[in-house]
Amino acid sequence: MLRVLILSLILGVFPSSVIFAQGTAGNNAGEEPRYMYNMPTAGVLNRGAYAIEGWFYSGGGSFASISVGISEQVTFGVAYGAGNLIGNGDPDWNELPGVMIRYRIIQETLSTPAITIGFESQGRENYISGQDRFERKSPGFFAVATKNYAFLGFISLHGGVNYSLETDDDKDPNIYVGIEKTIGSEISIYSQYDFAINDNNNSALGEGHGFLDLGVRWSLGKGMTVEFNLTNLTDNIKTINSASRSARLEFINRF
C-alpha cells in the first residue's frame, strides 16, 4: 500500500496552473536537460521550478519522479516505480524510492563549462532484486561538466565520472561522455556513451563493450517534453541480445 501511495503522490501533483515555459528540447528550451539517457548532465532546474517525469521501459516497467529547483544551484528529487507495472502478474516494485540531489558548483562561462556534483540512486530499466541493482546501474555519486556552443542552434558536450553504490558485482568507478544537438525550436537529439567500467567483470551483467544510447526529445508545448530512447546499441548486457526502447514524458512548471 505504501508503494502505491508514493507513486500516486508523485503522479498526482500535476497542476492546474498555467505552464510557464517550453520544456527541455530545442533552441527555445525553457530549462536545461538534466540527463542524457541514464547519466546526468550538469543541468539543474531554475529556482522555484519543478519537473514531473514518467519513464516507460521494456517488460511493462515504469517509474515516476519529481524534482524541484531549491535554488539556482541546487535541485532535489525523488522517484519510485516497478517492473511489470503494465502487463500480467504482480508488479515487481523497487525496493526503495530513488533520491537525487545535484549542486552546480561552477556556472558556465564563455571559456569554462558548467560543473555539477551530486548523487542519484535511481537507475534505469528493471530492478534485479537478487543482484541489488538495476539493469542500468544508478549513477550514485557523480561529477559532470557541460559546455554549450552556438552552432546551427546549440550543441552541448557532456563528460562525467561516477561511482554507483550498486557494487555487489563490480566496485569500479565509471566514466561517460555525450553530445546533444538542437534541431529547430522544439527538437533535440543526443548520443551517450557509458564506458560501464563498473559493469564489466565476470559476475556483472555487462559484456565489456560499454553502452551506446541514442535519443530524441520533442517539446510538444510549453512545459511538456516527450522523449524516445534507443539504448544498449552495443549489445552490452549478457541476458539481453538486442537494443532496448524506452520513452519519457516530462512536465515542467513553476511554483
C-alpha positions in Angstrom: 0.0 0.0 0.0 2.9 2.4 0.8 4.4 1.7 -2.6 1.1 2.6 -4.4 0.8 5.8 -2.2 4.3 7.0 -3.0 3.7 6.5 -6.8 0.3 8.1 -6.6 1.7 11.2 -4.8 4.4 11.6 -7.4 1.9 11.2 -10.3 -0.8 13.2 -8.7 0.8 16.6 -8.4 0.2 17.7 -12.0 -1.1 21.2 -11.5 -4.0 23.1 -13.0 -2.0 26.4 -13.1 -0.6 27.9 -16.3 2.6 26.3 -17.7 5.3 28.9 -17.8 7.9 27.8 -20.3 8.7 25.4 -23.1 10.3 22.1 -22.0 13.9 20.9 -22.3 14.2 20.3 -26.1 15.1 22.6 -29.0 16.5 26.1 -29.3 13.7 27.6 -27.2 14.0 25.2 -24.2 13.0 26.9 -21.0 15.0 24.6 -18.7 18.3 22.7 -19.1 18.2 19.0 -19.9 19.3 17.1 -16.8 20.0 13.7 -18.3 21.1 12.1 -21.5 19.7 8.6 -21.0 20.6 7.3 -17.6 23.6 9.6 -16.8 23.3 13.2 -15.5 24.4 16.3 -17.4 25.4 19.5 -15.5 21.8 20.8 -15.9 19.8 22.0 -12.9 16.3 23.4 -12.5 15.8 27.1 -12.0 14.8 28.2 -8.6 11.1 27.5 -8.0 10.8 25.2 -11.0 9.7 21.6 -10.7 9.7 18.7 -13.1 7.5 15.7 -13.1 8.6 12.7 -15.2 7.3 9.4 -16.2 9.6 6.7 -17.6 8.4 3.7 -19.6 10.7 0.8 -20.5 10.8 -2.8 -21.6 8.8 -5.5 -19.7 6.0 -3.1 -18.8 8.1 -1.3 -16.3 7.9 2.4 -15.4 8.8 4.8 -12.7 7.8 8.4 -11.9 9.9 11.2 -10.4 9.5 14.7 -9.2 12.4 17.2 -9.0 12.5 20.7 -7.6 14.8 23.6 -8.0 15.6 24.6 -4.4 17.9 27.4 -5.6 19.7 28.4 -8.8 22.4 25.9 -7.9 20.6 23.0 -6.1 18.0 20.5 -7.4 16.4 17.7 -5.3 14.2 14.9 -6.5 12.6 11.5 -5.6 11.5 8.6 -7.8 9.7 5.3 -7.5 8.5 2.6 -9.8 8.2 -1.1 -10.7 8.9 -3.7 -13.3 5.9 -5.3 -14.9 3.7 -2.4 -13.9 1.9 -2.7 -17.2 1.0 -6.3 -18.0 0.0 -9.6 -16.4 1.0 -10.7 -12.9 2.2 -8.7 -9.9 4.4 -5.6 -10.3 8.0 -6.1 -9.2 8.3 -3.0 -7.0 11.7 -1.3 -6.5 13.0 -2.0 -3.0 13.4 1.7 -2.1 12.4 5.1 -3.6 15.2 6.7 -5.6 16.7 10.0 -4.4 18.6 12.7 -6.3 20.4 15.8 -5.3 22.7 17.9 -7.5 24.7 21.1 -6.8 26.1 23.4 -9.6 29.5 24.3 -8.2 30.7 26.3 -11.3 28.4 28.2 -13.7 29.2 28.1 -17.4 31.1 31.0 -19.0 32.3 31.6 -22.5 35.5 29.8 -21.7 34.6 27.3 -19.0 31.9 24.5 -18.7 29.3 24.3 -16.0 30.3 21.7 -13.4 27.8 19.9 -11.2 28.3 17.3 -8.5 25.6 15.2 -6.9 24.1 11.8 -6.0 21.4 9.7 -7.6 20.2 6.2 -6.6 17.5 5.8 -9.3 18.7 3.5 -12.2 17.1 2.7 -15.5 15.3 -0.4 -16.8 14.3 -3.2 -14.4 15.5 -3.6 -10.9 17.0 -7.0 -10.3 16.4 -7.8 -6.6 18.6 -10.8 -6.5 21.6 -8.7 -7.5 20.6 -5.5 -5.8 20.9 -3.4 -8.9 19.1 -2.0 -11.9 19.8 -3.3 -15.4 21.4 0.1 -16.0 23.1 1.0 -12.7 22.2 4.2 -11.0 24.8 6.9 -11.2 25.4 7.1 -7.5 27.9 9.9 -6.7 28.8 11.9 -9.8 30.6 14.9 -11.1 29.9 16.2 -14.6 30.8 19.1 -16.9 28.7 20.5 -19.7 29.7 23.1 -22.3 27.3 24.6 -24.8 28.2 26.1 -28.2 26.2 28.1 -30.7 26.2 26.0 -33.9 23.2 25.9 -36.2 21.2 26.3 -32.9 23.1 24.8 -30.0 25.4 21.8 -29.5 26.2 20.6 -25.9 29.1 18.4 -24.9 29.0 16.4 -21.6 31.6 14.4 -19.7 31.3 12.8 -16.3 32.7 10.4 -13.7 30.5 8.5 -11.3 30.6 5.8 -8.5 27.4 3.7 -8.2 26.5 2.2 -4.9 25.3 -0.9 -6.8 28.6 -2.7 -6.2 27.7 -6.4 -5.4 29.1 -7.4 -8.8 31.6 -4.7 -9.7 33.0 -1.9 -7.4 34.9 0.1 -10.0 34.2 3.8 -10.7 33.0 4.8 -14.1 33.2 7.5 -16.8 30.8 8.6 -19.5 30.5 11.2 -22.4 27.7 12.6 -24.5 26.7 15.1 -27.1 23.4 16.8 -27.7 22.2 18.9 -30.7 19.1 21.1 -31.1 17.2 20.8 -34.3 15.0 23.9 -34.7 13.0 25.4 -31.9 11.4 22.2 -30.5 13.6 19.1 -31.1 16.9 17.9 -29.7 18.8 14.7 -30.3 21.5 13.1 -28.2 24.1 10.4 -28.1 25.6 9.0 -24.9 28.5 6.5 -24.4 28.7 5.0 -21.0 32.0 3.2 -20.6 30.4 0.9 -18.0 33.7 0.2 -16.3 31.6 -0.6 -13.2 29.8 -3.3 -15.0 32.3 -5.4 -16.9 33.7 -8.2 -14.7 32.7 -11.9 -14.8 29.9 -11.6 -12.3 28.4 -8.4 -13.8 25.7 -8.0 -16.5 27.9 -6.1 -18.8 29.9 -7.7 -21.6 32.7 -5.1 -21.5 31.7 -3.1 -24.6 30.2 -0.1 -22.8 26.7 1.2 -23.6 25.9 3.4 -26.6 22.5 5.1 -26.3 20.6 7.4 -28.7 17.5 9.5 -28.2 15.3 12.3 -29.4 13.3 14.9 -27.4 10.4 16.9 -28.7 8.8 19.8 -26.8 5.1 19.4 -27.6 4.1 22.6 -25.9 5.0 24.9 -23.1 6.4 22.8 -20.2 5.8 19.4 -21.9 8.5 17.2 -23.5 8.3 13.7 -24.9 11.5 11.6 -25.3 12.2 8.3 -27.1 15.4 6.3 -26.4 17.1 3.5 -28.3 19.6 2.1 -25.8 22.3 -0.7 -25.5 23.1 -0.4 -29.2 26.4 -2.2 -28.3 24.6 -5.3 -27.1 26.4 -5.0 -23.7 24.0 -7.0 -21.5 24.7 -10.7 -21.2 21.0 -11.6 -20.7 19.6 -9.2 -23.4 20.6 -9.8 -27.1 19.2 -6.6 -28.6 18.8 -2.9 -28.1 16.1 -1.6 -25.8 13.4 1.0 -26.4 12.0 3.4 -23.8 10.1 6.6 -23.5 9.9 9.5 -21.1 7.3 12.2 -20.5 8.3 15.4 -18.7 6.2 18.3 -17.4 7.9 21.4 -16.1 6.2 24.3 -14.2 6.9 26.8 -11.5 5.6 27.2 -8.0 
